[in-house]
Amino acid sequence: QVQLVESGGGLVQAGGSLRLSCAASGNIFSINDMGWYRQAPGKQRELVAGITSGGSTNYVDSVKGRFIISRDNAKNTVYLQMNSLKPEDTAVYYCKARRLGGSTWYTSWGQGTQVTVSS
């Protein structure tokens, strides 16, 4: 299994920045994709940004040019740098990791960290 622990959330004014971290432990050697998701009250969880083991990234359109996902394989940590934050970015942010065990894909989630952007 893979355990994920997020940190870095908080309250920030619109236009400000936050950096989220997600530290992975456990069976990390076969982790492939990692990503950040978010869920606002009354809405479905959505992918914000993803990164593969090779460093390829993808973003939801609403955060392109503002958010940057990165990965430090030596520290088993993935980051989400969030700039120019908007009130609509307010949500619980979750880290996700996907690993291949044999021929089966396994998914792990962190507990979530709250991000609140005030106007």
N, C-alpha and C positions, 0 to 999 in steps of 0.2 A: 504493500500500500504506500501511497504518497500522502504526506500531511502538508498542508499549506496554511501559512499564517500571514495574514495581511496586516499592514500598519500604514500610518501616514494620513489617514482621513482627518476631517475636522471641519471647522466653520471658517469660511473665507468670504470676503466681499467680491462682488462681481468685478472681473478684470484681474483678479489675483491668481496665484498659482499654488498648486499642491503637488507633492510627489508621493505616490503610493508605492509600497514595496510588498512583495510576496516572496516569502522564504519557503523553499521546499525542503522536506526531509523524508527519510524513509527510502523507498525503492526508487531512487531518482535517476538511476543510470539509463533507464529506458524511456525517460520522458521525451516526448516528441513535441507536440504543440503545447504552448501555454497562452493564456489570454486573460483579458479583463472583461468582465460583464458588469452590467449595472441594472438595478431594478428600482424604479421610482414607485411611490404609492399608487396603487390602482393600475399599474402598467405591467406588461410582461417583461421578463428579463431579456436584455438585448446584449449582443456582442458589441463591445466598444473598440477593442483592438486585440489582435492576435499576433503571435510570433512563433515561427517554427524553430527547430533546433539549428537549422542552417541560417537563421537570421532574417528570413523573409517575413514581411509584416503586412498587415491589412488593417484598415480602419473603417468604422462606420462613417458615412458622409458628414454627419453633424460635428465630428471632432477633427476632421482632416485639417491640417495646418495649425491646430492648437494643441493636440495631444501627441506624445511620442512614447512608444513602447520600446523597451530595451531589455536585454537579458545578459546577465553575468553568469556564465556557466560554471566558473570557478567557485562562485558563492552560492550557486543554486538559487538564484534570486532573479525575479523579473520585476521591472519597474514600469510605472506609468507616470510620466511627467505631464501634468495638466496645466496649461497656460490659458490666459484670457478666459477664465471660467465665467460661465453664465448661470443664471438661476435655474435654467432648464437642465443643467448638469447635476443638479441635486438628486442624489440617489444613494442606495447602498451599493457599493462596488465589491464585486466578488472576483477572486482569482480562480482560474481553472487550469488544470493540467491533464494532459492526455498521454497515456503511455501504452506501449505495446508489450503485452505479456504472452509470449508464444504467438498465437495467431488471433488473440483477443485484445481489443482496445478497452482500456480502463480509464474512467474519468474520475478525478478528484476535485473537490471544491473547498475553498476556504470558508471561514465563518462570516466574512463580509466586514467592510469598514464603511462608516457613514461619511458621506461628503455632502455638506450643506453650503450652498452659495447664496448669499444674501444680496438683494438688489439695492 
